[in-house]
Amino acid sequence: MKKEKEIVGSNGYLALFFILLVLAVVVYFGFFIKPLFFVAPIVLLSLVGLMTINPNESVVLVLFGKYCGTIKANGFFWVNPFYSRKRISLRARNFDSEPIKVNDKIGNPIMIGIVLVWKVQETFKAAFEVDEYEHFVRVQSEAALRKLAGHYPYDNWEDEEAHITLRAGGEVINTKLEEELKERLDIAGIHVIEARINYIAYASEIASAMLKRQQATAIVAAREKIVEGAVGMVQMALNKLKEREIIDMDEEKKAAMISNLMVVLCSEESAKPIVNAGTLHH
């Protein structure tokens, strides 16, 4: 397989000066020597060989179907006017994909999107190994994203053994994505600078159910903390009452006190105390 061959064109300023000088000589002496006028079209054709290359830009040169090289240096150059030329930008580019629907490892439909920073590194591959390398980048980015999503679950609620998930994987997932993209885009001479998942969510058809599950999980976790704190406070209250010998309670009274305290501490609404005007036993 051929590789990129970097070449340098002739100085464009010297070439332009020489072409204009020859053209002036042909025009001046052509009035006396008529055959010199036939040289004028050849001299004018040489002007086609002049070209300007901007910074971070390249020109691929092909002569009658044969790849001759790539000019990456910026400036004003002259090349064979019969070269066909294809300009390829070497600047870094962003590809911000629209979120696509894929299935994660468990089979849940999710919406996921990426942002990819890339640039052309080998112009020969970009020009001749694939058709329309920009379209190739878009298609392969989507394919890599689908493959990555199929290897990991969205979260570990249904797969508790999963150590890496799409939602919480962070840099690990992004690194896996970059590796997959580099492997796929190497054939087109594309250098992957950075790839990041910039959007991830459950698909609309299951988003509502998953939101309820998340809310239920959060409520259960909050209740566990509340109960744990309430038990500690009740234990502390009983210990303080015993240490200071404020009141002597049997097991039945302790149970009643614990029940009342747990209701007060764990209730979602503020407690409304009832003042007992009689004895403690009524």
C-alpha positions as CSV (number, residue, x, y, z in Angstrom):
1,M,0.0,0.0,0.0
2,K,1.3,3.4,-0.9
3,K,2.1,6.0,1.7
4,E,2.1,9.8,1.7
5,K,5.1,11.4,-0.1
6,E,5.8,14.9,0.9
7,I,7.4,17.1,-1.8
8,V,8.1,20.8,-2.2
9,G,7.1,22.9,-5.2
10,S,9.4,25.3,-7.1
11,N,9.5,28.9,-5.9
12,G,6.4,30.6,-7.3
13,Y,7.9,34.1,-7.4
14,L,10.8,33.1,-9.5
15,A,8.6,31.0,-11.8
16,L,6.2,33.9,-12.2
17,F,9.1,36.3,-13.0
18,F,10.6,33.9,-15.5
19,I,7.2,33.3,-17.2
20,L,6.5,37.0,-17.5
21,L,10.0,37.7,-18.8
22,V,9.6,35.0,-21.5
23,L,6.2,36.3,-22.4
24,A,7.6,39.8,-22.8
25,V,10.4,38.6,-25.0
26,V,7.9,36.6,-27.2
27,V,5.6,39.6,-27.6
28,Y,8.5,42.0,-28.3
29,F,10.4,39.8,-30.8
30,G,7.3,38.2,-32.2
31,F,6.6,41.2,-34.4
32,F,9.9,40.4,-36.2
33,I,9.9,36.7,-35.9
34,K,6.4,35.5,-36.4
35,P,6.9,31.8,-35.3
36,L,7.7,33.0,-31.8
37,F,4.0,33.7,-31.3
38,F,3.4,30.0,-31.2
39,V,5.4,29.9,-28.0
40,A,2.9,32.2,-26.3
41,P,0.2,29.6,-25.5
42,I,2.9,27.4,-23.9
43,V,4.1,30.2,-21.8
44,L,0.5,31.1,-20.8
45,L,-0.1,27.4,-19.9
46,S,2.8,27.6,-17.5
47,L,0.8,30.1,-15.5
48,V,-1.6,27.3,-14.5
49,G,1.2,25.8,-12.5
50,L,1.2,28.6,-10.0
51,M,-0.6,28.0,-6.8
52,T,-0.9,29.3,-3.2
53,I,-1.0,27.0,-0.2
54,N,-2.3,28.5,3.1
55,P,-1.1,27.4,6.6
56,N,-2.5,24.0,7.7
57,E,-3.5,23.2,4.1
58,S,-2.1,20.6,1.6
59,V,-2.4,19.9,-2.1
60,V,-2.3,16.3,-3.4
61,L,-0.7,16.2,-6.9
62,V,-1.6,13.5,-9.5
63,L,-0.2,13.3,-13.0
64,F,-2.4,11.3,-15.4
65,G,-3.6,9.0,-12.6
66,K,-0.3,8.6,-10.9
67,Y,0.2,10.0,-7.4
68,C,3.2,12.2,-7.4
69,G,3.3,13.6,-3.9
70,T,1.8,16.1,-1.5
71,I,2.8,19.7,-0.8
72,K,2.2,20.6,2.9
73,A,4.5,23.7,3.1
74,N,2.6,27.0,2.9
75,G,3.6,29.6,0.4
76,F,3.6,30.5,-3.3
77,F,4.7,27.6,-5.6
78,W,4.9,26.5,-9.2
79,V,4.3,22.9,-10.2
80,N,3.8,21.0,-13.4
81,P,0.7,22.6,-15.0
82,F,-0.5,19.1,-16.0
83,Y,-0.8,18.0,-12.4
84,S,-4.4,17.6,-11.2
85,R,-4.7,18.9,-7.7
86,K,-6.8,18.1,-4.7
87,R,-6.8,20.4,-1.7
88,I,-7.1,18.8,1.7
89,S,-7.3,20.8,4.9
90,L,-5.0,19.8,7.8
91,R,-6.8,21.8,10.4
92,A,-8.4,20.3,13.4
93,R,-12.2,19.8,13.0
94,N,-15.1,19.2,15.3
95,F,-17.8,16.6,14.7
96,D,-20.7,17.0,17.1
97,S,-23.1,14.2,16.4
98,E,-26.8,14.2,16.9
99,P,-27.8,11.8,19.7
100,I,-28.7,8.4,18.2
101,K,-30.8,5.6,19.6
102,V,-28.8,2.4,20.5
103,N,-29.2,-0.5,22.8
104,D,-26.9,-0.9,25.8
105,K,-25.5,-4.2,27.0
106,I,-28.7,-5.2,28.8
107,G,-30.9,-4.2,25.8
108,N,-32.3,-0.9,27.2
109,P,-32.8,1.7,24.4
110,I,-30.7,4.8,25.1
111,M,-29.9,8.1,23.3
112,I,-26.2,8.8,23.1
113,G,-24.0,11.3,21.2
114,I,-20.4,12.2,20.9
115,V,-18.1,15.1,20.1
116,L,-15.1,14.2,18.0
117,V,-12.0,16.3,17.4
118,W,-10.0,15.1,14.4
119,K,-7.7,16.1,11.5
120,V,-6.2,14.6,8.4
121,Q,-2.8,13.2,9.0
122,E,-2.0,11.2,5.9
123,T,-3.3,12.9,2.7
124,F,-2.8,9.9,0.5
125,K,-5.1,7.7,2.5
126,A,-7.7,10.5,2.8
127,A,-7.6,11.1,-0.9
128,F,-7.5,7.6,-2.3
129,E,-8.2,4.9,0.3
130,V,-11.8,6.1,1.0
131,D,-14.6,8.0,-0.8
132,E,-15.3,11.3,0.8
133,Y,-13.3,11.0,4.0
134,E,-15.5,13.5,5.8
135,H,-18.6,11.3,5.3
136,F,-16.4,8.3,6.3
137,V,-15.7,10.0,9.6
138,R,-19.3,10.6,10.4
139,V,-20.4,7.0,9.5
140,Q,-17.6,5.3,11.4
141,S,-18.1,7.5,14.4
142,E,-21.7,6.4,14.6
143,A,-20.7,2.7,14.2
144,A,-18.0,3.0,16.9
145,L,-20.6,4.5,19.2
146,R,-23.1,1.7,18.6
147,K,-20.4,-0.9,19.3
148,L,-19.3,0.8,22.5
149,A,-22.8,1.1,23.8
150,G,-23.4,-2.6,23.2
151,H,-20.5,-3.6,25.4
152,Y,-21.5,-1.7,28.5
153,P,-24.7,-1.1,30.5
154,Y,-26.2,2.3,31.0
155,D,-25.9,1.9,34.7
156,N,-25.4,-1.0,37.2
157,W,-28.9,-1.2,38.6
158,E,-29.8,-4.2,36.5
159,D,-26.2,-5.5,36.2
160,E,-24.7,-5.1,39.7
161,E,-21.5,-6.9,38.6
162,A,-20.7,-4.2,36.0
163,H,-17.7,-2.1,37.2
164,I,-17.8,0.2,34.2
165,T,-21.0,1.8,32.9
166,L,-21.8,4.3,30.2
167,R,-23.2,6.8,32.7
168,A,-20.4,6.7,35.2
169,G,-17.5,5.3,33.2
170,G,-16.0,8.8,32.6
171,E,-12.5,8.7,31.2
172,V,-12.4,5.0,30.9
173,I,-15.4,5.0,28.5
174,N,-13.9,8.0,26.6
175,T,-10.6,6.2,26.2
176,K,-12.3,3.1,24.9
177,L,-14.2,5.2,22.4
178,E,-11.0,6.9,21.2
179,E,-9.3,3.5,20.7
180,E,-12.2,2.2,18.7
181,L,-12.3,5.4,16.5
182,K,-8.6,5.3,15.9
183,E,-8.7,1.8,14.7
184,R,-11.6,2.5,12.4
185,L,-10.3,5.9,11.0
186,D,-6.7,4.8,10.4
187,I,-7.6,3.5,7.0
188,A,-8.6,7.1,6.0
189,G,-5.4,8.7,7.4
190,I,-7.4,10.4,10.2
191,H,-5.8,11.3,13.5
192,V,-8.3,11.3,16.4
193,I,-7.3,14.1,18.8
194,E,-10.1,13.6,21.3
195,A,-13.5,11.8,21.5
196,R,-16.0,12.4,24.3
197,I,-19.5,11.3,25.0
198,N,-21.4,14.6,25.3
199,Y,-25.0,13.3,25.7
200,I,-26.5,10.2,27.2
201,A,-30.0,9.4,28.4
202,Y,-32.7,6.8,28.3
203,A,-34.8,6.7,25.2
204,S,-38.2,8.5,25.5
205,E,-40.2,5.2,25.6
206,I,-38.6,4.1,28.9
207,A,-37.4,7.4,30.3
208,S,-40.5,7.9,32.5
209,A,-40.2,4.4,34.0
210,M,-36.5,4.8,34.7
211,L,-37.1,8.2,36.3
212,K,-39.6,6.6,38.7
213,R,-37.1,3.9,39.5
214,Q,-34.4,6.5,40.2
215,Q,-36.8,8.4,42.4
216,A,-37.8,5.2,44.3
217,T,-34.1,4.3,44.8
218,A,-33.4,7.8,46.1
219,I,-36.4,7.7,48.5
220,V,-35.3,4.3,49.9
221,A,-31.8,5.5,50.4
222,A,-33.0,8.7,52.2
223,R,-35.4,6.6,54.4
224,E,-32.4,4.4,55.4
225,K,-30.5,7.4,56.5
226,I,-33.5,8.8,58.4
227,V,-34.1,5.5,60.2
228,E,-30.5,5.1,61.0
229,G,-30.3,8.6,62.5
230,A,-33.6,8.2,64.4
231,V,-32.4,4.9,66.0
232,G,-29.3,6.7,67.2
233,M,-31.2,9.6,68.6
234,V,-33.6,7.3,70.5
235,Q,-30.7,5.3,71.9
236,M,-29.1,8.5,73.0
237,A,-32.3,9.7,74.6
238,L,-32.8,6.5,76.6
239,N,-29.1,6.5,77.7
240,K,-29.4,10.1,78.9
241,L,-32.6,9.4,80.8
242,K,-31.0,6.4,82.5
243,E,-27.7,8.2,83.3
244,R,-29.4,11.2,85.0
245,E,-32.1,9.0,86.7
246,I,-34.8,11.4,85.5
247,I,-37.5,8.7,85.2
248,D,-37.6,5.0,85.9
249,M,-39.3,3.2,83.0
250,D,-40.1,-0.5,82.7
251,E,-39.9,-2.3,79.3
252,E,-43.5,-1.4,78.4
253,K,-42.9,2.3,78.9
254,K,-39.6,2.2,77.0
255,A,-41.4,0.5,74.1
256,A,-44.1,3.2,74.1
257,M,-41.5,6.0,74.2
258,I,-39.4,4.4,71.5
259,S,-42.6,4.1,69.3
260,N,-43.5,7.7,69.8
261,L,-40.0,9.0,69.2
262,M,-39.6,6.9,66.0
263,V,-43.0,8.3,64.7
264,V,-41.9,11.9,65.4
265,L,-38.4,11.5,63.9
266,C,-39.3,9.5,60.8
267,S,-42.6,11.2,59.9
268,E,-42.6,13.3,56.7
269,E,-44.8,15.9,58.5
270,S,-44.1,17.9,61.6
271,A,-45.3,16.3,64.8
272,K,-48.4,17.8,66.5
273,P,-48.0,17.1,70.2
274,I,-51.1,16.4,72.4
275,V,-50.7,17.6,76.0
276,N,-51.8,15.0,78.5
277,A,-53.7,16.7,81.4
278,G,-54.0,13.5,83.4
279,T,-51.4,11.1,84.6
280,L,-48.8,9.4,82.5
281,H,-50.8,6.2,82.6
282,H,-53.9,7.6,80.9
